[in-house]
Amino acid sequence: MRLRFKLNHLYQGQNAPFLHAVDAGLFRQAGLEVEFVEGFSSSQVSRALLAGDAEIGFGDVTNVLEGAIRSGEAPIRALMPIYVRSPCSLGYHRRAVPLALEDIDGAVLCGPDGDTSARLLPLLLARNGLGDVRYGFRVVAPAERDRMVAAREVLAATCFDATLKFAMRMRGHDSSDIEFLYFADHGLDVYSSALLCLSSALEARPDLATTLSRVVRTAWQACAADPDLGVRAVIARAPALDPGIVREQLEWVLANQVFCPTQAPFRFLRDDRRWHDTLHVAQFGATGSWELGPETAALADGILGPASD
């Protein structure tokens, strides 16, 4: 079975284990031929799947849920979470007093088009009773975002932590004093990037969900044991990158987003606070109300994959 895999970003450390899974023959051994399609935002992955540009992807769960709530249909399944702690954040230069949400009132922020953190920031403010806060937002290409942050032309950038911190370094900017205001620390602790698959692909091969989940879990665990496996997979596709930076980014993601002490990796927990927060965030993003309707729970059940509890 041939599958196109939409990545959350360019070939980098943050998605290296998927690349390793191909290079190690893990997909092929499972009867799958996988072709990667680079991306630049996890929020854009579901759009690519729905447009027919890919069958599987590494994308944002809340975006999938929002789309399902709006349409009343669930054409995309979330098979397993990769990030159990959300990297959604505001990245900013170190200050004497850490950045607070109130500080962005009247400030200028920036971020790429379709950035997941930019999409969720108004929800974060609303959750904290700061819906009246107003800020300027400049939609820029990732390279321009990094330049603007480095030049201190904006107060902060909406971002995934590992994307901003290491992309700045890859582009020659000093990111040693970049710190993050994490949405998860301010009441928006949601499931983030996950392994996604079109329902139509799952219908074409009944064992596909469990097969994909097994291969991906194996690849991420292998790279946690030996990050150089992921580094080699990235450099084989993007030889101009600095292997040291690729390794640091991969290790950052493994330690901060994937293998967290607060939850077992690669499992959605239907009854935990994070899943309930994820549903509420999607409901608010789609309808403007935090209250969950009965149809939302039904859609969510249809979206979660076999790796869920």
N, C-alpha and C positions, 0 to 999 in steps of 0.2 A: 504494500500500500504506500503510495507516494503522498507526502504531506508537506505543505509549506508552513514554516514556523516563523511567525512575526515576533521579533524580539522587542523588548522594551526600549532599547537604545542601540547605538552603534556597537560594534564588537568591542567589548570592554570587560574588565574584571567582574562587573556586576552580573553579567550573563554567561560567564565563562563555562560553568558546568554543563550547560546545554550544548555548547560547542564540543566540549570534551566527550559528551555522550555519543556524538557522531564519530569523532576521531577514534574513539575506543571501540567502535563497532557495536555499541549497546543497542542502538535503534535497529541496525541491520540484523542483528541476532534475533530481534523480536519481529522480523518481517516488515520493517518500516524503512522507507527511503525518505530522509528529511532534508529539505532545502531551506536555508535560513533567509529571512528578509529583514534587513536592519530597520530599526525604528528610531524615534527620538523622544517618545513619551509613552508611559504605560497607559494613559487615558486614550491614546489613539489606537491601541491594539484591537479593541472590540470593533471599532469602525472598520479596520482592515479586514477582520473576519466577516463582518456583515456585507462588505463590499465585494467579497469573493477573492480577495488578494491573498488569503491564507486560510488554512483549516484549523491550526492550533496557534497558540501564542502565549506570551508572558506579559499579562496585562492586569489592569486594576479591577478589583472586585466591585467596588462601589459603582464604577462606571457601568459594569455589566448589569448590576441590580437596578440602577436608575433607568437604563434603557428598557429593561423588562417591565418595570412599573409603568413607564410611559406608554409602552406598546401593548401591554397585557399579554405578551408572549415571551418565551424564554428560548431563543434560538442558540444561545451560548451557554455552555456548562462550565462551572468553575470546578476543576477536578481535584485540586489540592492547593493549599496556600504554600508559597515559597517563602514570602516574608510574613512571619507571624507578628513582628513589630513593625508598625508603619514608619517609613523613612520620611514621610511628609513633614516639611519644616520650612522655616524661614532662615536662610543663611545670611549671616552678617559678620562684620568685623568686630572683634572683641571690644567690649566697652567696660567702663568702670562698674557700671550696673548692668546686668544682663538685660537683653531686650525683653520688653513686656508687650502684650497685645495692644495695650492702650497707646504705646509709643508710635504705632503706625498711623494714628489719626493725623491727617494732613501731610503725611510723608509720601514719597515716591518709591514704589517697588518695581521690580521687573521680573520677567519670566518668559519662557518660550510659549508659543501658541499651543493651546491644549494641555498645558502643564497641569498635572494632577493636583499639586498643592495649590496652584492658583484657583482651580475649580472648587476646591474644598475650603479655601480661606474664608469666604463669606459665611459658610456653615459653621466654621470654627468660631467666628465672631458672634454669630447668633446664639450658639450654644453657651457662650460666656456673657450673654447680656450686652454685647457690644455691637448690635446690629446697626446702630447709628454712626459707627466709625466710618469715616470716608478717607480714601487714599487714592493716589494716582497710580496707575499701573501701565507700564510700558511693555508691550508685547514685542519681543526681540528674538532673534536667532540665538541658539545656545552660545555661540562664540561671542556675540555681542553682550549677552548676559554676563559672561565671565569677565569681559573687559570692563563693563560698567561697575560690577562689584569691586573689581581690583582697583578701579579709579575712584571708588567711593562716590559715584554719581547717583547712587540710590541708597536708601537706608538698608534694604535687604532684598534678597531674591527669593521667590518661591521656588522650591526645589525638593529633590530627594537628596539627603545628606551626602551620600557617596558620589552622586553625580556631580554636584557642584564642587565639592572639595577636591576631587581628583581630576575633573575636567579642567579646572583652573590650572592645576599643575601641568597637565598635558599640554596646555596652551601657553606655558611659560609664565604664569602668574603665581605670585606667592599666596598660598592659602593657609599658611601656618597659623594665622590668628582667626580663621573663620570658625565661628561657633553657630549653634543651631537652636532655634526655638522649636521644639518638637510638638506637633499637634497632639500626639498621644499623651503628652504631659499636661494638656490643657483641655481634657474632656472629649477628645476626638480620637480615641484609641480604637481604630478600625482595622479589619483585615485589609491588606494592601495588595501587593502583586502576587498573582497566582498563575498556575497552569490552566489555560483556557482551551476549550475545544468546541467547535461547532457541533450542535446536536445531530445534524445530518451526517457528519463523519462518524459519530458514535453509532448511529443506526446502521451505517454501512458495514461496520465490523463490531460485533457485540462485545468482544474482549478488549477493545481499544482503550477504554478508560483505565482499566486496571493495568494494561500493558504500559501505557504512557506513564502512569503514576509510578510504576515499579522502576522503569528505566530512569526517570528523572530523579527519583529519590536516590537511586544507586549512584548516579553521577554527582549529585551534590555531596553525598557522604564521602565519595572518593576524593573530591576536591578539598573537603574539609580535612581529610587525613593527609593529603599531599597537594597543596595549592599550586605547585608547579605544573600539575596536570592541566589545570585551567589556564595558567599563564601561557603554556605552549600552544594551547588551542586558540587563544586570542592572537598571539603573535603570528601564528601561521596564516591568519586572515588579515591582520593589520600589522605588518612588520615594522612600520614606522613608529609604533608605540614603544614607550619605555617599559621593559619587562618589570622593573622594580615598582613602578607606579601601578601597573596592572595587578601585580601581586598584592600590594597594599590595599587597593580598592576591593579586590576579592576577599581578602582577610577581614576588612572592615564590614562588608556585607554579611559574611558568615558569622561574625561575632555579634553584630548589632541587630541584624534583621532576621536571620534564619535560625541559628541555634541559640535561642534565648532561654535563660533559666526559668522564665515565667510560664512557658508552655512547650509541650512536646512539638517538634517540627513536623510540617507537612500534614497537619490535620486541622480541619475545621471542627470546632466544638460548638454544636448547635445551641447549647444551653449556657454558654459563658457570656460574660459582659461584652467581650469584644465583638461577638457575632450580633448581639442585640444592638450595640452601637452602630455596627455596619448597616444593619437594616434601617435604623432610624435615620442615619445620614443619607442613605439612598432615598428613603421616603421624602425627606425634607428637600433634597436636591431635585426630585421629580415633581413634587406637589406643593412645596412651601410649607408643609405641615410635618411636625415630628411624630404625629400620631399614626400608628401603623393600622392599615386596613386589613381585613381578613384575606384579601386577595394577595397582599404582599407576602404573607407567610407561605401561601401556596406556591407563589412564584419562586420564592427562595428555596423551598424544598425541591423544586424542579431544577434549580440551578446547581445546587451542591452535588459534588461527585462522590464516588464510592470511597474516597479516602476520608470521608467525613464521619463524625460520631453523631 
